[in-house]
Amino acid sequence: MASTPVVATYSLCACDPSAGQWGVATQSKFLAVGSVVPWAAAGAGAIATQSYANPRYGPDGLALLARGLSAGEVVERLTDADEDRALRQLGVVDGQGRGATFTGSGCHAWAGGRAGDGYAAQGNILVSEATVDALAASFAASGGRPLAERLLDALAAAQAAGGDRRGQQSAALLVVERDGGYAGLSDRLVDLRVDDHARPLEELRRLYGIHQTLFGKTAREEWIPVDDTLRAEIAGRLAALGHATLDDWAGVENLEERVDGSSAIDPVVLEALRRAS
């Protein structure tokens, strides 16, 4: 086991039952932490596997959650079956929003976790327990906001409290919602990774901003009615860019999810069009 890479990291598994969303956010001094730690399935729950990580905890744990086992039961099943459990760290939030966390006795200090209503926070090789406390406190204080933003803010709070004592390298954000992803044909509402960066949390937030511009949703009542004056402006700007229709231009700019008919326009689309021309 000594030759196995240590996924020294901090992570937060969490859910927003009212929105039907589950997610995981994580940061580590480890290349491509998003390829190992975060796992989630809409309606079932979310899992983070780290320290001397056992990646099978992800799919195996989600299968147990899908069968209706609680977060605590999943932690018990996975670790009881693993002879190297002392080296593992695990966080789980189940479909009912119950959280559970596990830190093996062989994890490198500081290592530990906190679990509560709707979350499981954990970390290893941290500056101190303040990192995990900040994850939990940030999440508990941010109710009513989108889950992805709460997860990003929790990572920032954890880093400010000390973070991984080896430094920073990669980060990831995963949020799932039934049919909430691209074109309503995927459950992956947000799936972003920063695999190698000097300031991965800042880069992850930048990518999330782009994601929201392209794939976020503006309430229909906030769309701008297209009168004759605005229609002429849109046509002129499209012509200057070499496009005959808004659909054509939006497809090129990956904004097609934000275009729906010609009687009103999403303000995000209009702003992007004005910037482009």
C-alpha positions as CSV (number, residue, x, y, z in Angstrom):
1,M,0.0,0.0,0.0
2,A,3.0,2.3,0.6
3,S,3.3,2.8,-3.2
4,T,-0.3,4.0,-3.6
5,P,-0.6,7.8,-4.1
6,V,-2.2,9.6,-1.2
7,V,-5.1,11.8,-2.3
8,A,-4.5,14.4,0.4
9,T,-7.4,16.6,0.1
10,Y,-10.5,18.2,1.6
11,S,-13.9,17.7,0.3
12,L,-17.6,18.4,0.9
13,C,-20.5,16.1,-0.1
14,A,-23.8,17.9,0.1
15,C,-27.4,18.0,-1.1
16,D,-30.3,20.3,-1.6
17,P,-33.4,18.2,-1.3
18,S,-35.7,21.0,-2.4
19,A,-33.9,21.3,-5.7
20,G,-33.3,17.6,-6.1
21,Q,-29.5,18.1,-6.2
22,W,-26.5,16.3,-4.8
23,G,-22.9,17.3,-5.2
24,V,-19.3,17.1,-4.2
25,A,-16.6,19.8,-4.2
26,T,-12.9,19.0,-3.6
27,Q,-9.4,20.5,-3.7
28,S,-6.0,18.9,-3.3
29,K,-2.3,19.0,-3.8
30,F,-2.8,16.1,-6.2
31,L,-3.0,15.9,-10.0
32,A,-6.6,15.7,-11.3
33,V,-8.4,15.2,-8.0
34,G,-11.7,15.2,-9.9
35,S,-10.8,11.9,-11.5
36,V,-10.8,10.1,-8.2
37,V,-12.7,11.8,-5.3
38,P,-16.2,13.0,-6.4
39,W,-19.1,10.7,-7.2
40,A,-22.8,11.4,-7.3
41,A,-26.1,10.1,-8.7
42,A,-29.3,12.0,-8.9
43,G,-31.8,10.8,-6.3
44,A,-29.3,8.4,-4.7
45,G,-26.6,10.6,-3.1
46,A,-23.0,11.7,-3.2
47,I,-19.7,10.2,-2.2
48,A,-16.1,11.4,-1.7
49,T,-13.3,8.9,-1.5
50,Q,-9.8,10.0,-0.5
51,S,-6.6,9.6,1.5
52,Y,-5.2,6.3,0.2
53,A,-8.3,6.4,-2.0
54,N,-10.3,3.4,-3.0
55,P,-12.0,4.5,-6.2
56,R,-14.3,1.5,-6.0
57,Y,-16.0,3.2,-3.1
58,G,-17.6,5.6,-5.7
59,P,-19.6,3.2,-7.9
60,D,-20.0,0.6,-5.2
61,G,-21.3,3.2,-2.8
62,L,-23.7,4.7,-5.2
63,A,-25.1,1.3,-6.0
64,L,-25.8,0.8,-2.2
65,L,-27.4,4.2,-2.0
66,A,-29.6,3.4,-4.9
67,R,-30.9,0.4,-3.0
68,G,-32.0,2.8,-0.2
69,L,-29.2,2.3,2.3
70,S,-28.4,5.2,4.6
71,A,-25.2,7.2,4.5
72,G,-24.0,5.5,7.7
73,E,-24.9,2.0,6.4
74,V,-23.0,2.7,3.2
75,V,-19.9,3.8,5.1
76,E,-20.1,0.7,7.2
77,R,-20.5,-1.7,4.3
78,L,-17.7,-0.2,2.3
79,T,-15.1,0.0,5.0
80,D,-16.0,-3.3,6.6
81,A,-15.3,-5.0,3.3
82,D,-11.9,-3.2,2.9
83,E,-8.9,-4.7,4.6
84,D,-7.1,-1.3,4.1
85,R,-9.9,0.7,5.8
86,A,-7.5,2.3,8.2
87,L,-5.9,4.2,5.3
88,R,-9.2,5.4,3.8
89,Q,-11.3,8.5,4.1
90,L,-14.8,8.7,3.0
91,G,-17.8,11.0,3.0
92,V,-21.4,10.1,2.0
93,V,-24.7,12.0,1.7
94,D,-27.7,9.8,1.0
95,G,-30.9,10.4,-0.9
96,Q,-32.6,11.6,2.3
97,G,-29.9,14.1,3.0
98,R,-28.3,12.2,5.9
99,G,-24.5,12.7,6.1
100,A,-21.8,10.3,7.3
101,T,-18.0,10.5,7.3
102,F,-15.2,8.1,8.0
103,T,-11.5,8.7,8.7
104,G,-9.2,5.6,9.1
105,S,-6.7,5.6,11.9
106,G,-3.9,5.4,9.4
107,C,-4.7,8.7,7.6
108,H,-2.0,11.4,7.8
109,A,-2.7,14.2,10.2
110,W,-4.5,16.4,10.4
111,A,-7.3,14.1,9.3
112,G,-10.9,14.0,10.3
113,G,-14.5,14.9,9.3
114,R,-17.8,16.5,10.3
115,A,-21.2,15.3,9.2
116,G,-24.6,17.0,9.6
117,D,-27.9,17.6,8.0
118,G,-27.3,17.5,4.2
119,Y,-23.5,17.3,4.3
120,A,-20.3,15.4,5.0
121,A,-17.1,17.3,5.2
122,Q,-13.6,15.6,5.5
123,G,-10.0,16.2,4.9
124,N,-6.5,14.7,5.4
125,I,-3.0,16.1,5.5
126,L,-4.5,19.5,6.5
127,V,-3.0,22.4,8.3
128,S,-5.6,21.8,11.1
129,E,-9.1,20.8,11.8
130,A,-10.1,24.4,11.1
131,T,-10.3,23.5,7.4
132,V,-13.0,20.9,7.9
133,D,-14.8,23.1,10.4
134,A,-14.9,25.9,7.7
135,L,-16.3,23.5,5.2
136,A,-19.2,22.6,7.5
137,A,-19.8,26.1,8.8
138,S,-19.9,27.7,5.3
139,F,-22.4,25.1,4.1
140,A,-24.6,25.4,7.1
141,A,-24.7,29.2,6.8
142,S,-25.5,29.3,3.1
143,G,-29.0,27.8,2.9
144,G,-31.3,29.1,0.1
145,R,-28.6,29.6,-2.5
146,P,-27.7,27.3,-5.4
147,L,-25.9,24.1,-4.3
148,A,-23.0,24.6,-6.7
149,E,-22.3,28.1,-5.3
150,R,-22.5,26.8,-1.8
151,L,-20.0,24.2,-2.6
152,L,-17.6,26.7,-4.2
153,D,-17.9,29.0,-1.3
154,A,-17.2,26.2,1.2
155,L,-14.0,25.3,-0.7
156,A,-12.9,28.9,-0.5
157,A,-13.6,29.1,3.2
158,A,-11.7,25.9,3.8
159,Q,-8.7,27.2,1.9
160,A,-8.8,30.4,3.9
161,A,-8.8,28.4,7.1
162,G,-5.6,26.6,6.0
163,G,-6.4,23.9,3.5
164,D,-4.2,21.1,2.4
165,R,-0.8,21.6,4.2
166,R,1.1,20.6,1.1
167,G,-0.5,23.4,-0.9
168,Q,-2.9,23.5,-3.9
169,Q,-2.9,21.8,-7.3
170,S,-6.4,20.7,-8.5
171,A,-10.1,21.1,-7.7
172,A,-13.4,19.8,-8.9
173,L,-17.1,20.5,-8.7
174,L,-19.8,17.9,-9.5
175,V,-23.6,18.5,-9.1
176,V,-26.3,16.2,-10.3
177,E,-30.0,16.7,-10.8
178,R,-32.4,14.4,-12.6
179,D,-32.6,15.6,-16.2
180,G,-30.9,18.8,-15.1
181,G,-27.9,18.6,-17.5
182,Y,-27.4,19.5,-21.1
183,A,-30.6,19.5,-23.2
184,G,-32.4,17.8,-20.3
185,L,-30.8,14.5,-21.4
186,S,-28.2,14.2,-18.6
187,D,-28.2,14.3,-14.9
188,R,-24.9,16.2,-14.7
189,L,-25.9,19.7,-13.9
190,V,-22.3,20.9,-13.3
191,D,-19.2,18.8,-13.9
192,L,-16.0,20.9,-13.8
193,R,-12.4,20.1,-13.2
194,V,-9.2,22.0,-12.8
195,D,-6.5,19.3,-13.1
196,D,-3.3,21.3,-12.5
197,H,-3.2,25.0,-11.6
198,A,-1.4,27.3,-9.2
199,R,-4.7,28.6,-7.9
200,P,-7.2,25.9,-8.7
201,L,-10.1,27.3,-6.7
202,E,-10.0,30.6,-8.5
203,E,-9.8,28.8,-11.8
204,L,-12.7,26.5,-10.8
205,R,-14.9,29.5,-10.0
206,R,-13.9,31.1,-13.4
207,L,-15.0,28.0,-15.2
208,Y,-18.2,27.9,-13.2
209,G,-19.0,31.4,-14.4
210,I,-18.5,30.4,-18.0
211,H,-20.7,27.3,-17.4
212,Q,-23.5,29.5,-16.0
213,T,-23.3,31.9,-19.0
214,L,-23.6,29.0,-21.4
215,F,-25.9,26.6,-19.6
216,G,-27.6,28.5,-16.8
217,K,-31.2,29.5,-17.0
218,T,-32.8,32.9,-16.8
219,A,-36.4,33.0,-15.5
220,R,-38.7,33.6,-18.4
221,E,-40.3,36.6,-16.8
222,E,-36.8,38.2,-16.9
223,W,-36.4,37.8,-20.7
224,I,-36.6,41.0,-22.7
225,P,-39.6,41.5,-25.1
226,V,-38.3,42.0,-28.7
227,D,-40.0,45.0,-30.2
228,D,-39.3,46.4,-33.6
229,T,-36.4,48.5,-32.4
230,L,-34.7,45.6,-30.6
231,R,-35.4,43.3,-33.5
232,A,-33.7,45.7,-35.9
233,E,-30.7,45.9,-33.6
234,I,-30.4,42.1,-33.3
235,A,-30.6,41.7,-37.1
236,G,-28.0,44.3,-37.6
237,R,-25.6,42.8,-35.2
238,L,-26.1,39.4,-36.6
239,A,-25.4,40.6,-40.1
240,A,-22.2,42.3,-39.0
241,L,-21.1,39.0,-37.6
242,G,-22.1,37.1,-40.7
243,H,-25.1,35.3,-39.4
244,A,-28.6,35.3,-40.8
245,T,-30.4,34.2,-37.6
246,L,-30.0,34.3,-33.9
247,D,-30.1,30.5,-33.8
248,D,-27.1,30.3,-36.2
249,W,-25.0,32.6,-34.1
250,A,-26.0,31.1,-30.8
251,G,-25.0,27.6,-32.0
252,V,-21.5,28.9,-32.8
253,E,-21.2,30.5,-29.4
254,N,-22.7,27.5,-27.5
255,L,-25.6,29.6,-26.3
256,E,-28.3,27.5,-28.1
257,E,-29.7,26.4,-24.8
258,R,-30.6,30.0,-24.0
259,V,-32.5,30.7,-27.3
260,D,-36.2,30.0,-27.6
261,G,-38.3,31.7,-30.2
262,S,-38.1,35.3,-31.4
263,S,-40.7,37.2,-29.3
264,A,-38.3,37.6,-26.4
265,I,-34.6,37.2,-25.8
266,D,-32.6,36.0,-22.8
267,P,-30.6,39.1,-21.4
268,V,-27.5,36.9,-21.2
269,V,-27.8,36.2,-25.0
270,L,-28.4,39.9,-25.8
271,E,-25.4,41.0,-23.7
272,A,-23.2,38.4,-25.4
273,L,-24.4,39.5,-28.8
274,R,-23.7,43.1,-28.1
275,R,-20.2,42.3,-26.8
276,A,-19.4,40.2,-29.9
277,S,-20.4,42.9,-32.4
